[in-house]
Amino acid sequence: MKSKIAIAFDNCKKEKRPALITYTVAGDNTKNNSLKILNKISKHADILELGFAHNTPIADGGQIQGSSHRALKNGIKLKDVFQIVKNFKKNNPSKPIILMGYFNLIYQNGENNFLKNCKSSGVDGLIIVDLPYPENKNFANKCKRKSINFIQLLSPTTSKDRMKKIIRDSHDMIYYISMLSTTGGKLKVAPRKILENYKKIKRLNSNKNLVIGFGITNKTISSLKTADGLVVGSQLCKTITDSIKKRQNPVTKLDKLVYSLKNNIL
C-alpha cells in the first residue's frame, strides 16, 4: 500500500507542481495555537513537518531556535507533540505529517517506544537531523517495519558514491539541503546552481521524490518550482515571532503566508 507521503507527491505531479512542505514547531506559540496552525495551513500545504523542540539544535537558525525556545518555555513534552498530531489527524486523516528533530529525545524515549507512539498518533515520516547515513540504517529499517518513512538527507558536499547508497536505501522522500548553512539563512547560492545540483541527484534515480529545503521563502520559492517539493520553515517561524511582537493572531498570519506560498508555485 502506498504511503500518504507518496500519494501526496503523486497528486502534486498530476497537477504539474511541486509539493509545498511547511515546517512549524510543536507548541509554538502555545499547544493550542500549534494545532490551530496545522489545521489552517493544511488547507494549502501538501505535507506538514512538525518540529519537536530541542534545547541544543545543530541545524536550526535563529528563527526556528526562537520557536523552539517558546515551545520549551511553555513546557512542551514529547507526549504533547504526539497529542497534537493525534488531534490533527482526527480531522485530517489523509494529510501527511513528518516529525523533525534530534536523536537525543528518541534515544531517551527508547527507539521502540518512540516509534510505537509515532504509529499510534498517526505520524507518517521522520527527519532526524543528527542521525546520518549509514548510522541510521538500523533505525530506518525499524521505521520501515512500522510503515513510517525515514527521510534521508543529502547536501551539496555529499559525494556521488555516498549519494547512490543513500538514495538506494531511502524511502518515499529525500531531503536535499540547498546550501551549507543553518536553516533560515539567506539563500547564498543562486537558484540556478541549486537546481543544477538537484538535477544531478535526480539523474541517479528519477523515481525518488527529492525535495529542497533551507533558505526558501516567498521571494525565492517560484524560482525553484521545478523540484518535486519545496520546504519552507524559518519564514513561518519568523511570522509567528512577528505576530506576537505586534499582538496579532499567528494562526491568521500563517494561514495567509502559506496561501501565498502555494500561489507562488502554481
N, C-alpha and C positions, 0 to 999 in steps of 0.2 A: 504493500500500500504506500502511495506517495505521501511524503510528509507535507505538513501545512506550509513549510518554508518553500519546498519545491513547487507546490501548487501556486503559491503567491508569485514566484518568478515566471511560471508558465503563463499565468494570467496577464502579467505585465508585457511579456513578449508578444502575446496576441494583440495587445494594444500598442505595440511598437514603441515602448518607452521603458526607461529604467525603473526598477523598484525604488520607491522612496522609503528609506530606513531612518527612523528617528531614534535619538538616544536621550533619555532623561534619567535622573537618579531617583530611585525609590525613596519616598519620604520627603521629597523636596517640593514645595516648601513646608508642607505638612503631609501626613499619611493620607488624609482625606483628599487634599488637593492633588496629590500624586495620582490617585485613582481617577479623579475627575479629569485630569490632564490626559491620561491614557484613553479614557472613553471619548473625549473630544477629538484628539488628534488621530485616533484610529479611523476616523471617517475619511481622512486624506492620506495617511501613511499606509504603506503596504505591509511593512514589518516593523515591530516595535522592539527596540533594545531598551532594557531596563537595568541600570547600574545598581549593584549592591555596594553601598558606601564602605570605603576602607580608609583608615587614617594615615596610611603611608603609601599613596599611589605612585607608581613609577612612570605611567604613560599619560597621566592626566595633566592638562594645563590648568591655568588659574580658574577658568570658568567652571570646569567640572569639579575641581577641588572645592570651590565655593559652594556648589550644590551639595557635595558630599558632606562638607562641614555643617551645613544647615540640617541635613538629614540626621547626622550623628548627634548634633545638639538637641534635636527633637527626640532622641532616644531610639532611633530605628534599629531594629534587630533583624536577623535573618528570617525569623519566623514571621515578622511583619511583611517582609518582602514577598514571601510565599503567599501570605494572606491577600496582599494587593493583587498578585497575579490571579489567584483563585477568584476573587471578587470580579476582576476584569473579565475573566473567561466565562463567567455566568451569562453575561450579555453579549460576549464576542467570541464564541467558541472556535470560529474558524480563523481568527486573526492571529498570526504567529507572534509569539513573544520570545525574545532571546535575552537571557540574563548575562550581564557582562560584569566582570570583576576580577578579583585576585585570588590566588590559590590558597592563601593562608586560611581564609574563612572556611573553605571547603575541607581543608586538612583538619582544622579544629572541630568541624562538624562531623567529620568522618565521611569519606567519599560515598559509601553505600547509602548512608543516612541522607546525605545531601541529595543524591540522585533520586532516592525514594520520594523526598519532599518535592523535588522538581516535577516528577511524574504525577504525583497526586494533585499538585496545584495547577498543572497544565502548561509547564514550561516546554517550549519547542526546541530550544537550542541554547548553547553556552559559548561564550567567548571568555577564555581565561588568559588574560594578558601576559602573565608571568609564568605560564606553563608551556614552554616551546616544544617543537618537534626536535628529536624523537622522544624526549622525556614524557611527552603527553600521550604516547601510544596506548599505554595500559588504560589510562583514564578515558581516552577517546573510545576505546573498544567497549568499556563499561557503558558509556553513553549510548553507543550504537545498540547494545543489547536492550536498552530501555527505550529505544526509538527516540532518543534525544540527539539532535545534531550537535556535534562538536565542531566549532568553526575554527579552522586553521588560519594563521596569519602569514602573510608574505610582505616583504619590504623591498625598497629599491636596492638593498645590499644583499638580498638572498641570492646565492649562486644558482646557476641553471640546474646543476646536478641536484642540489638540495630542493630546489623548486619542484622538480619532477617527482621526487619522493613524497613531498608534502601534498602535491596535487593528487598523486596516486592514492594516498591514504585518507584524503579529505572526504567529507560527507556531502551535503547538498549546497554548501555555500563556503566560499573562501573570501577572506577579507584582505584586500591589498592596501597597505599603509602608503599613502601618496608621497610622503616626504619624511626625512629624518628629523623628527620633531616630537614634542608632546602634542596632545590634542589642542585644538583651538588656536594653533599658531597661524600666522598669516601665510597664505599659500605662496611658498617661496619658489616653487617650481612652476613653470608655465604649463597650463592645462594641456597644451600640445605635447609636451615632453612626458607628462603623466600618462596620457593616452598612448603614446609611443611605447612606453614600458608595459602598459596594460595589455596592448595588442600582442606583445612578445609572449606574455604569460598565457594569453588566450590561445595562442598558436600551439602551445604544449598540450592543451586539451580544451577544445571549444565547447564541450558539453557541460563543463563545470560552471556554475554561477559564481562569477567573480565580481565583488563589489569594491568600491573605492571609498576610503574614509580618511579623515584628518584634513582640516583646513577648508572644508566645504561649507559655503554659506549661500545665502540668497543671491549674492553677487557672482559667485563662481559656478553655481550648480548647472546652469544651462550649457556652459562650455564643456561639460563632462558627460552630457546625457547619452552618449553612445555606449556607456558602460551598462552592465547587467543590473547594477544597483548602486545607489549613492547614499552615504551615511552622513547625517547632519546631527551633531550633538552639542558642541560648545555654544553655537548660536542660540539653541533652545535654553541652555543653562543661563546664558547671559540675559536672555529675555526675562527669565524668572527673577534674576537679580535686579534688573532694571525696574520691573513692575513692582517689586517690594519697595525699592527706594522711592518710587513715585506714588506709592499707595494705590496701585492699580491691581486689577484681578489677573493673576498669572495664567489662569485657565483660559480666559478670553484671549489674552495676548498670544498665548501659544497656539491656540486654535487658528488665529489669523495668520500667524507666521507659517505654520505647516500647510495651510491652504495656499498661501503664496508660493511656497517652495514647490508644491505639487504643480501649480500652474506654470512654473518655470521649466518643467521638464516634459510637459505635454506636447 
